[in-house]
Structures are given as structure tokens and as C-alpha cells.
Amino acid sequence: MADFIKTQNSFADGEVAPDFFAKDNLNGLTLLENMDVMAGGGIKRRRGLETVVELNSGARIIPFSPSESENYILVITDGHLMIYNGATRVRDILTPWDFDDVPAIQYAQRFDTMIFVHPDYQPYVLSKENNRFALSLFQFKRNDDMTVNIPFMKFDDADGITISVTKNDAGNNYATFKTNKPFWSQDNVGERLLLLNNQWEITEYVNSTTVYAYTNGQFDLPSSAVSDWYEAAFGNYRGWPCSITFHQDRLIFGGSRSWPSGIWMSQVGRHNNFNVGTGLDDEAIFLTLISQERQQICTVVSSDNLQILTNAGEWVISNQPLTPSAVNVRQHTSVGSVTGVYLPPQQIEGKTVFIDKTKQGIRELSLDALGETYNANDLCTQAKHLMQKPISLSYNTTTKQLFIVMENGDMAVLNQNSALGISAWARYTTDGQFQSVAALNGETYVIVQRGTDFYLEKFSDNALSDAQTYNFSVAASALPIRASGHNAQKLRIRKISVRVLNTKTLFINGAKALFPNQIFTDGSNGYNGDICVNLLGTEKNCINSPWTVSSDEQLPVNILSITVYGYYSV
């Protein structure tokens, strides 16, 4: 057997899947639970959780910062939007959204205003004025003649439908619209149409071929049925915008229930005005994504360019500035995003990170070296086993961590620092289930279900346990031993040495390490130095980890490196 000394002083690749156990030059681990990779490549115990406030039910949380000095957590649940400043509930606002609707709600913030969209509901605006929050319906701008600056379009199922217009006894501004075949429903009441150079509002449903409508202007009865007519892009019948962002001072709506591949852009600086006018540079823009595949827009992202993420791929509008006469839209990649729920893409180191449609890929949308084409590299290629149907995610720019909540209640956490070569995944667990996550002003908040109770909690450097009550254990396990490019077939370990920093507890392969008594005094930060365990025995199943460091004590653990001394044969 050959003598060996193997030191691992970087854990920058984090936990990796078994598929990569035989890969050379990998600074990874077979297990990294409730631990983070430090900037220098070492590993440390994760921060504990402290309770902010108890909630009545499960919820989704969203960060909201109206100004540099004001930071709030929005808690959205069944029929309520609660606004918290720390543990203080500032406002509880009634909403129309059922609990099942909440995962699909998308939002965009501009200054002290946030707009929420959902395909089945008219958009809502949350605003803060004079220290008071209010939630109101988003309204398209009305003109002096009472016309509305809402986009109009011809839907596919209206092709071939003609409208016969006749006078109506209700008054000079009323008419009866009769179609050549069944088309109308009760949901059309309140919808707007554009025909005969007028906007019309449907006031009454008669039957599937007949409705009554009102216009604020004068009109002449046509001599024949009208085929050149358009419907408002949004409404209770056609649906409302699915996604939203602000880009180049335009409000952008992406997709709707009836037109899933549409992009509507407001006029510049006039975010409730979608009148395309005569195509001047600052007027509204409408376009449709066209390809051989059906494109359903999942979300829109304002980054260096306007990025459009669909079920089938990633599109980009790269014009600077963006005007009606200059719209260069192109599909760059064909990965696809999750539909039906909103998993907000995160901006990490100038790149857009999103969850792909398989719910196992964490993609990084970034420009190539020439700055011409986007790529969608997978950030979790080596850790697919940690991706268990993501339901919530958020990136903390201060700690450089991406938090992803899984359907099973665990969290996958990415410690990402490209400048230092760190891209390390770990698994977070707690006594309960994580439900939602949001980063706000350097803090990371979570909704946690513990038994039948729900809590808003946040990670804290001062918390060694979770919610002052629940203990959690930490563990890290090595990759199988490889030396000189070979897998070890038989392994005999003489000693394991762990170099620690400010540490008060550690178990090495199940054996408790002994620390000097003085480190447990109140003024001590912990032990700095090497902790060793001498071991005997031969391991024949060398795919097992040669070492595991762990602790179930609620004390600091910071590991800089681990060295294994022993013998092996190949």
C-alpha cells in the first residue's frame, strides 16, 4: 500500500451528485448540510433563524423598498396582503386573490409603487403616499372624449366574425351588435371594442350573437356588416397580463390568457398609456413572438436588454433606445421556463438566473465574450439531486447567496462568487418546512411551517438555533479518495486533521473532538488551530466518504481545511 497525505483546503464546488464522485480536480463534497462555503473556500455553520412574527396561515413573501430608508415585507395569502416593517404589521389590505392564485402573481416595482398582475385579474397597484399604503385597480389612461388608451387587437377566434350594427332604443349613442355566428358571452359585458372609428363598451348581453354597446362619440350606421373591428387586448373575457416589468421607462406587459406570445409596451414615461398612435419614438409598441414552436411568455426581465422568457426559449430585444421603428427581437436559446407559477428571475453578478422548465436546471442567461449572443449555462449541473421542484427563490446581494425553496420543504442554497471561483450548493433543513423566501436590505426572510403553525423568520448571525427553540445539525462529507488520477481500491486511514477557526464543537467520523476548556468562556470566540483524530482500520468500499465532519451542538463551526493521512492501494 502506498503512503499518502491528502489535504482539501477548498470546498468551492459544494455538494455534488454521485455522478461526479470520480471526477478529478473537483473541490466538492458528497454532503454539505446546513453549512455555507466561505469566501476563502472553507465551510462554516449556517446562521440560525429568529422569529419575526407568527402568521395565521401559509403565505408568499415579497420584498418592497419604497425608499432607501424604508423596507417592508409583503405577506400575500388568501384574500389578504399584509405589510410588515420588522415585527410590526403596518397594514392588512383585502385582495381579490384566492390562495391558489397567489403563486402565479407577478409584480414590478418603480419607486414607491408596485404593480401586481395575474392572468385572471385586473392588475392592482400598491402605492405609499403620505405614510399610508393603498391598493387600487390599475387603470388605463382615459382621454377627454372618454376613450381609453388600452391596446386593441384582432384575436384568432374572431377571424371571420362580422358585426351588423343597428340603432338601439336606449339612445343615440347606443347600438345593437349582431354577429354572423355565435360569439358573445356574459363575460363580454364591460369589454371594449374598436369599430367605425369609435371605442364601444358592451353594456348588455342578449344572446350568443347579440349584445348592446355604448359609444361616447357620434357614428354612422354602416351599409353592411363590419369585418374590420378589434377587441381590447385585456379584460375579464380575454384575460389580463401574465407578466410585467419596467424597461427604458416603459411599462411592459408580457403575455395574456388569450394572447400568450404578445408583448405590450407603454408610451415612454406614461405607464398607463398603451396608444400606439402614429409610431413616434415615445409611443406604445406591440409585437408578437413568432417561431415554429408555440411561445407562451412566462416572464419578462429588464436587464442590459429586455429579456423575454417563454416556455420554449429565451428571447431578447436589444435596441438602445427601444422605439416603434427599432425593435430587434430574437430568440437566443431554447431552454424554456416554468409555466403556471412565478419563480422570479434573479440578477446575480450582472446575469439573469432563472429556473428552467424541467425544474432541475438553474440557468444563467449571459452574453458571450463578443457581447452578441446569450447563453443559458446551468449553474447546478453537478448538483441536480438538490433540485426537488422549486417553489420560491431569492438572491441576497450582501451575502452572495441564492436561496431556492423546494416543494419538500428543504432549501438549496448557492454560495456564488465568480471572482473567487466559488459556486457551491448546499442543503438547508429545519425542524419544519420552508415555504417562501425573500431577500430585503441584506436580510433573508423565510416563511416556515412548524407543525400546524406558520412563522415569518429571518436568518441572523446572532442565532445559533432556529426560532430560539429548534436545534439543527450540520454535516460535510468528503468525496471518495483519488490519488495520482486513480480510484483507491483499499484504504487505511491513520489520522484526520481539521484546521478550524473560531470553533467550539466538532465531530470527526462520529468521534467528538476535544477542545481546550477556556474556549467555552463568554469572552472567547472559539478555538483556532488543528484538531486531530487518530483512526485505525481498513476500508474496502472506497466509494464511501473517508471523512465526515458534523455537529448537533448549537455552537460555532468554521473549517478551513481537512487533511487525511493514510495508506491506499489501487
Sequence and secondary structure as in RCSB ss.txt:
>XXXX:A:sequence
MADFIKTQNSFADGEVAPDFFAKDNLNGLTLLENMDVMAGGGIKRRRGLETVVELNSGARIIPFSPSESENYILV
ITDGHLMIYNGATRVRDILTPWDFDDVPAIQYAQRFDTMIFVHPDYQPYVLSKENNRFALSLFQFKRNDDMTVNI
PFMKFDDADGITISVTKNDAGNNYATFKTNKPFWSQDNVGERLLLLNNQWEITEYVNSTTVYAYTNGQFDLPSSA
VSDWYEAAFGNYRGWPCSITFHQDRLIFGGSRSWPSGIWMSQVGRHNNFNVGTGLDDEAIFLTLISQERQQICTV
VSSDNLQILTNAGEWVISNQPLTPSAVNVRQHTSVGSVTGVYLPPQQIEGKTVFIDKTKQGIRELSLDALGETYN
ANDLCTQAKHLMQKPISLSYNTTTKQLFIVMENGDMAVLNQNSALGISAWARYTTDGQFQSVAALNGETYVIVQR
GTDFYLEKFSDNALSDAQTYNFSVAASALPIRASGHNAQKLRIRKISVRVLNTKTLFINGAKALFPNQIFTDGSN
GYNGDICVNLLGTEKNCINSPWTVSSDEQLPVNILSITVYGYYSV
>XXXX:A:secstr
 EEEEEEE   TTEE  GGGTT TT  EEEEEESEEE TTS EEE  EEEEEEEESS  EEEEEEEETTEEEEEE
EETTEEEEEETTEEEEEEE S  GGGGGG EEEEETTEEEEEETTEEEEEEEEETTEEEEEE    B TTS B  
 EE  GGGTT  EEEEE TT TTEEEEEESSS   GGGTT EEEETTEEEEEEEEEETTEEEEEESS     SS 
B   EEES BTTTB EEEEEEETTEEEEEEESS TTEEEE BTTBTT    TT  TTS EEEE   SS   EEEE
EESSSEEEEESS EEEE  SS BTTB  EEEEE   B  SS    EEETTEEEEEBTTSS EEEEEE TTSS EE
EEETTTT GGG S EEEEEEETTTTEEEEEETTS EEEEEEEGGGTEEEEEEE  SSEEEEEEEETTEEEEEEEE
TTEEEEEEEETT SSBTTTB   EEEEE   EETTEE SEEEEEEEEEEEEEE   EETTEE    GGGGSTT  
 EEEEEEEE   EES TTS S EEEE SSS  EEEEEEEEEEEE 
